[in-house]
């Protein structure tokens, strides 16, 4: 008997079949005049329906040569001013942001078949904001922020664990303050895109743009 035909792992193998039917638009977008309104609604849906880390987002930066870099971080706050995350300013992304305070981000909620993209200039959150969030973290996470030389070479796991033990002993039962190099960053978007997956690649795309972070939003739909 001849062996079954081999199926290549190409684009056809990765294509998902959709049932035929009416393609509906994104609900309520016609009444939305600012992206934060829709983002707040979508984020509530993600918190209710996404299995793991609904606040996981990619953040893209560029190095001194213009080479892009991207990684997953956690969204720790959002409002009309922008999207906030925290990191070690001596890390790769921290150094890249120091050289170019612009970034792009994306949140993809696979179970909801939705995605939000944004980009814009970046600013530091206030020390009071950073202190308040740092104080809310688990004690071991705060100690880890002191122990980790983020993005620097590490000989082995034992070296990291020894650094954690040293910092833990240094602070004892006392307070663990925020390291001066542990900062909050706010991306102030000038572009926000809401994407909803639809059958046969006829996706919904709603785009908000403005000239500067203090400007008025313009809203358009784009072809998928």
Secondary structure, 3 states (H helix, E strand, C coil): CCCCCCCCCCCCCCCCCCCCCCCCCCCCHHHCCCHHHHHHHHHHHHHHHCCCCCCEEEEEEECCCCCEEEEEEECCEEECCEEEEEEECCCHHHHHHHHCCEEEEEEEEHHHCEEEEEEEEEEECCHHHHHHHHHHCCHHHHHHHHHCCCCCCCCCHHHHHHHHHHHHHHHCCCCCCCCCCEEEEEEEEEEEEEEECCHHHCCEEEEEECCCCCCCCEEEECCC
